[in-house]
Amino acid sequence: MEHARFTEGSNSIDYLEKAVSFIKSAENKPEDWKWVILSAHGALYGFMICTLQGTNPDNVSTGKKQRLIDFNDALKRCQDPAWMNLGRVHQSSAAIAESEASFASTPLRVSQPICALQAHLMVNPARWNAGNPNAGV
């Protein structure tokens, strides 16, 4: 018997897929908007945890029992530049700019972790609408 394996990244993607599914069904079934909100919340929370965790699970735990931080704490940390620059603390501004330029010019491959993309978007919110002709409309 094979065991199912779940990660914050796979859970977040699943939540996002469910949100899309419920958005489609909400046209005929308005009560599905409740599930859109719950699924979107789960996806956002999971992506925040994934982004903050990086390679250190201690980044997303708190207290003596090492419990997972809640949604509000995760959101505050994602809005704090000190948390979002984990791993780049010792890089110069020029090195960071070069790294971001390299990332922007590199096509994403399916094998690249979704959390790396999420982390980059959280640090660079201006890129969320890149290439979208309707952005800001």
Backbone as CSV, one residue per row, in Angstrom:
resi,resn,N_x,N_y,N_z,CA_x,CA_y,CA_z,C_x,C_y,C_z
1,MET,0.842,-1.177,0.000,0.000,0.000,0.000,0.893,1.248,0.000
2,GLU,0.565,2.172,-0.865,1.326,3.401,-0.974,0.758,4.441,-0.004
3,HIS,1.636,5.251,0.582,1.207,6.278,1.515,1.102,7.609,0.796
4,ALA,0.137,8.397,1.180,-0.004,9.754,0.632,0.960,10.671,1.368
5,ARG,1.567,11.572,0.633,2.472,12.545,1.238,1.954,13.943,0.928
6,PHE,1.960,14.784,1.936,1.482,16.144,1.780,2.553,17.108,2.247
7,THR,2.670,18.217,1.557,3.586,19.289,1.958,2.806,20.592,1.971
8,GLU,3.375,21.616,2.569,2.723,22.928,2.543,2.525,23.380,1.103
9,GLY,3.516,23.140,0.260,3.405,23.538,-1.143,2.295,22.802,-1.867
10,SER,2.230,21.478,-1.705,1.185,20.714,-2.405,-0.197,21.043,-1.846
11,ASN,-0.293,21.259,-0.544,-1.580,21.655,0.047,-2.033,23.008,-0.481
12,SER,-1.099,23.940,-0.598,-1.433,25.280,-1.070,-1.938,25.243,-2.511
13,ILE,-1.270,24.468,-3.332,-1.693,24.335,-4.730,-3.078,23.680,-4.787
14,ASP,-3.302,22.677,-3.958,-4.608,22.009,-3.917,-5.700,22.994,-3.511
15,TYR,-5.441,23.784,-2.476,-6.407,24.803,-2.056,-6.709,25.771,-3.206
16,LEU,-5.674,26.191,-3.905,-5.848,27.129,-5.009,-6.681,26.506,-6.127
17,GLU,-6.418,25.254,-6.445,-7.207,24.552,-7.463,-8.669,24.435,-7.027
18,LYS,-8.896,24.174,-5.747,-10.275,24.088,-5.244,-10.963,25.448,-5.338
19,ALA,-10.238,26.516,-5.043,-10.815,27.858,-5.150,-11.273,28.121,-6.578
20,VAL,-10.445,27.774,-7.550,-10.808,27.960,-8.960,-12.055,27.147,-9.297
21,SER,-12.093,25.915,-8.836,-13.245,25.050,-9.089,-14.523,25.654,-8.506
22,PHE,-14.436,26.163,-7.288,-15.609,26.756,-6.658,-16.003,28.080,-7.300
23,ILE,-15.037,28.834,-7.815,-15.368,30.069,-8.532,-16.231,29.725,-9.745
24,LYS,-15.847,28.674,-10.448,-16.608,28.249,-11.628,-18.023,27.801,-11.243
25,SER,-18.158,27.057,-10.151,-19.477,26.547,-9.770,-20.338,27.607,-9.086
26,ALA,-19.716,28.681,-8.582,-20.470,29.718,-7.864,-21.416,30.482,-8.772
27,GLU,-21.178,30.429,-10.074,-22.073,31.109,-11.012,-23.485,30.534,-10.908
28,ASN,-23.571,29.223,-10.752,-24.872,28.565,-10.649,-25.264,28.244,-9.206
29,LYS,-24.311,28.318,-8.332,-24.536,27.932,-6.937,-23.858,28.970,-6.035
30,PRO,-24.516,30.104,-5.771,-23.896,31.218,-5.034,-23.311,30.846,-3.668
31,GLU,-23.849,29.793,-3.036,-23.317,29.411,-1.719,-21.888,28.887,-1.816
32,ASP,-21.425,28.584,-3.025,-20.041,28.122,-3.194,-19.020,29.231,-2.975
33,TRP,-19.474,30.499,-2.927,-18.530,31.592,-2.631,-17.898,31.399,-1.253
34,LYS,-18.643,30.779,-0.343,-18.084,30.475,0.978,-16.835,29.605,0.818
35,TRP,-16.919,28.600,-0.076,-15.807,27.686,-0.276,-14.665,28.341,-1.047
36,VAL,-14.997,29.312,-1.891,-13.949,30.083,-2.576,-13.107,30.805,-1.527
37,ILE,-13.786,31.455,-0.588,-13.086,32.219,0.451,-12.247,31.296,1.330
38,LEU,-12.832,30.189,1.755,-12.087,29.255,2.607,-10.884,28.659,1.868
39,SER,-11.072,28.301,0.612,-9.972,27.723,-0.173,-8.876,28.748,-0.428
40,ALA,-9.269,29.975,-0.774,-8.277,31.027,-1.018,-7.499,31.332,0.257
41,HIS,-8.197,31.345,1.399,-7.538,31.569,2.694,-6.512,30.466,2.966
42,GLY,-6.908,29.219,2.750,-5.999,28.091,2.964,-4.786,28.156,2.057
43,ALA,-5.006,28.543,0.793,-3.898,28.653,-0.153,-2.933,29.760,0.274
44,LEU,-3.481,30.914,0.620,-2.633,32.038,1.024,-1.829,31.685,2.276
45,TYR,-2.480,31.104,3.266,-1.795,30.715,4.502,-0.687,29.707,4.193
46,GLY,-0.985,28.712,3.390,0.021,27.708,3.036,1.203,28.299,2.293
47,PHE,0.925,29.192,1.332,2.025,29.827,0.594,2.865,30.719,1.516
48,MET,2.205,31.390,2.465,2.976,32.214,3.409,3.878,31.329,4.263
49,ILE,3.348,30.225,4.772,4.143,29.309,5.598,5.312,28.768,4.779
50,CYS,5.028,28.351,3.569,6.062,27.795,2.695,7.164,28.828,2.433
51,THR,6.751,30.047,2.146,7.701,31.121,1.860,8.557,31.440,3.077
52,LEU,7.933,31.563,4.231,8.664,31.915,5.446,9.556,30.785,5.936
53,GLN,9.103,29.570,5.759,9.857,28.429,6.269,11.198,28.282,5.571
54,GLY,11.208,28.409,4.260,12.446,28.178,3.533,12.960,26.786,3.850
55,THR,14.173,26.705,4.332,14.749,25.408,4.704,14.814,25.219,6.217
56,ASN,14.209,26.159,6.962,14.268,26.096,8.417,12.868,26.108,9.021
57,PRO,12.364,24.953,9.474,11.019,24.899,10.043,10.849,25.762,11.290
58,ASP,11.941,26.124,11.941,11.843,26.987,13.118,11.351,28.387,12.758
59,ASN,11.456,28.766,11.479,10.996,30.089,11.043,9.481,30.234,11.147
60,VAL,8.752,29.136,11.217,7.291,29.208,11.236,6.686,28.568,12.483
61,SER,7.491,28.405,13.505,6.972,27.833,14.745,7.219,28.808,15.883
62,THR,6.438,28.631,16.932,6.528,29.544,18.055,6.296,28.791,19.364
63,GLY,6.825,29.318,20.434,6.603,28.747,21.758,7.449,27.514,22.039
64,LYS,7.355,27.052,23.278,8.120,25.882,23.707,7.694,24.617,22.975
65,LYS,6.414,24.527,22.626,5.908,23.336,21.947,6.086,23.426,20.431
66,GLN,6.698,24.506,19.974,6.971,24.698,18.550,5.720,24.530,17.692
67,ARG,4.683,25.285,18.039,3.438,25.245,17.268,3.552,26.153,16.048
68,LEU,2.836,25.793,15.002,2.818,26.561,13.766,2.242,27.947,14.031
69,ILE,2.885,28.970,13.481,2.368,30.336,13.657,0.998,30.438,12.988
70,ASP,0.169,31.359,13.490,-1.168,31.498,12.924,-1.145,32.402,11.691
71,PHE,-2.284,32.529,11.054,-2.415,33.293,9.814,-1.924,34.733,9.998
72,ASN,-2.372,35.391,11.072,-2.012,36.800,11.281,-0.510,36.979,11.467
73,ASP,0.123,36.092,12.227,1.579,36.176,12.406,2.301,35.929,11.084
74,ALA,1.811,34.977,10.304,2.423,34.699,9.004,2.307,35.918,8.094
75,LEU,1.140,36.557,8.093,0.938,37.736,7.254,1.858,38.877,7.684
76,LYS,1.973,39.107,8.991,2.862,40.168,9.490,4.309,39.901,9.076
77,ARG,4.739,38.647,9.180,6.115,38.317,8.801,6.327,38.501,7.300
78,CYS,5.332,38.148,6.494,5.472,38.317,5.042,5.506,39.779,4.644
79,GLN,4.937,40.647,5.458,4.951,42.077,5.184,6.203,42.756,5.730
80,ASP,6.994,42.028,6.487,8.214,42.569,7.097,9.415,42.260,6.200
81,PRO,10.057,43.287,5.636,11.200,43.049,4.740,12.313,42.219,5.381
82,ALA,12.476,42.304,6.685,13.529,41.522,7.345,13.256,40.023,7.206
83,TRP,11.988,39.627,7.294,11.637,38.214,7.129,11.714,37.799,5.667
84,MET,11.348,38.689,4.773,11.291,38.325,3.360,12.667,38.301,2.705
85,ASN,13.669,38.800,3.368,15.028,38.774,2.822,15.869,37.671,3.437
86,LEU,15.230,36.657,4.006,15.968,35.533,4.575,16.851,34.920,3.507
87,GLY,18.067,34.623,3.856,18.985,34.006,2.898,19.724,35.008,2.051
88,ARG,19.285,36.273,2.076,19.962,37.293,1.285,20.531,38.381,2.193
89,VAL,20.534,38.121,3.469,20.948,39.124,4.440,22.350,39.647,4.166
90,HIS,23.255,38.769,3.744,24.647,39.177,3.582,24.993,39.552,2.147
91,GLN,24.006,39.641,1.267,24.278,40.032,-0.108,24.243,41.549,-0.226
92,SER,25.056,42.076,-1.129,25.034,43.508,-1.387,23.807,43.841,-2.222
93,SER,23.459,45.123,-2.282,22.322,45.557,-3.091,22.532,45.202,-4.552
94,ALA,23.764,45.338,-5.040,24.062,45.003,-6.434,23.854,43.515,-6.694
95,ALA,24.252,42.667,-5.751,24.083,41.222,-5.912,22.607,40.848,-5.906
96,ILE,21.829,41.510,-5.056,20.388,41.248,-5.017,19.752,41.677,-6.334
97,ALA,20.106,42.866,-6.837,19.559,43.350,-8.108,19.922,42.400,-9.248
98,GLU,21.161,41.913,-9.247,21.600,40.974,-10.293,20.815,39.666,-10.198
99,SER,20.599,39.194,-8.975,19.837,37.965,-8.762,18.404,38.124,-9.254
100,GLU,17.770,39.273,-8.952,16.396,39.509,-9.387,16.309,39.643,-10.900
101,ALA,17.296,40.285,-11.522,17.304,40.411,-12.981,17.445,39.041,-13.630
102,SER,18.285,38.193,-13.048,18.479,36.842,-13.558,17.191,36.041,-13.438
103,PHE,16.513,36.183,-12.303,15.253,35.466,-12.094,14.205,35.920,-13.102
104,ALA,14.139,37.228,-13.345,13.141,37.776,-14.263,13.350,37.294,-15.692
105,SER,14.594,37.036,-16.073,14.872,36.640,-17.448,14.903,35.125,-17.634
106,THR,14.761,34.366,-16.554,14.810,32.909,-16.637,13.402,32.353,-16.728
107,PRO,13.088,31.595,-17.795,11.749,30.999,-17.863,11.575,29.968,-16.755
108,LEU,10.401,29.959,-16.138,10.136,29.008,-15.066,9.917,27.624,-15.643
109,ARG,10.431,26.649,-14.953,10.222,25.260,-15.331,9.299,24.630,-14.298
110,VAL,8.523,23.670,-14.719,7.578,23.017,-13.815,8.293,22.434,-12.605
111,SER,9.537,22.013,-12.783,10.253,21.379,-11.684,10.714,22.365,-10.621
112,GLN,10.677,23.658,-10.924,11.104,24.630,-9.927,10.047,24.741,-8.833
113,PRO,10.473,24.853,-7.594,9.499,24.890,-6.496,8.585,26.104,-6.585
114,ILE,7.304,25.874,-6.394,6.319,26.943,-6.433,6.599,27.969,-5.336
115,CYS,7.179,27.518,-4.234,7.447,28.443,-3.131,8.504,29.472,-3.493
116,ALA,9.441,29.132,-4.359,10.445,30.104,-4.793,9.764,31.224,-5.564
117,LEU,8.820,30.881,-6.417,8.066,31.882,-7.161,7.241,32.722,-6.208
118,GLN,6.577,32.077,-5.266,5.758,32.801,-4.306,6.619,33.774,-3.503
119,ALA,7.787,33.344,-3.061,8.678,34.215,-2.293,9.076,35.414,-3.130
120,HIS,9.380,35.185,-4.396,9.795,36.280,-5.268,8.649,37.275,-5.465
121,LEU,7.432,36.781,-5.632,6.301,37.671,-5.815,5.999,38.456,-4.547
122,MET,6.183,37.835,-3.384,5.925,38.534,-2.128,6.927,39.676,-1.932
123,VAL,8.164,39.486,-2.409,9.189,40.515,-2.278,8.994,41.590,-3.338
124,ASN,8.440,41.229,-4.496,8.292,42.137,-5.622,6.837,42.233,-6.070
125,PRO,5.953,42.855,-5.281,4.537,42.876,-5.629,4.247,43.567,-6.957
126,ALA,5.128,44.444,-7.425,4.906,45.114,-8.705,4.869,44.118,-9.854
127,ARG,5.465,42.936,-9.670,5.534,41.938,-10.727,4.272,41.080,-10.806
128,TRP,3.345,41.236,-9.857,2.153,40.409,-9.852,1.373,40.561,-11.149
129,ASN,1.314,41.784,-11.684,0.526,42.042,-12.877,1.384,42.167,-14.127
130,ALA,2.639,41.745,-14.046,3.525,41.850,-15.205,2.924,41.094,-16.383
131,GLY,2.844,41.767,-17.501,2.321,41.142,-18.701,0.810,41.122,-18.791
132,ASN,0.126,41.651,-17.796,-1.327,41.673,-17.809,-1.785,43.029,-18.362
133,PRO,-2.339,43.067,-19.594,-2.739,44.344,-20.177,-3.883,45.012,-19.428
134,ASN,-4.614,44.252,-18.606,-5.734,44.822,-17.860,-5.358,45.222,-16.445
135,ALA,-4.088,45.091,-16.098,-3.653,45.416,-14.734,-3.933,46.888,-14.442
136,GLY,-4.465,47.131,-13.287,-4.726,48.499,-12.854,-5.974,49.107,-13.466
137,VAL,-6.720,48.312,-14.214,-7.941,48.844,-14.855,-9.087,48.747,-13.897
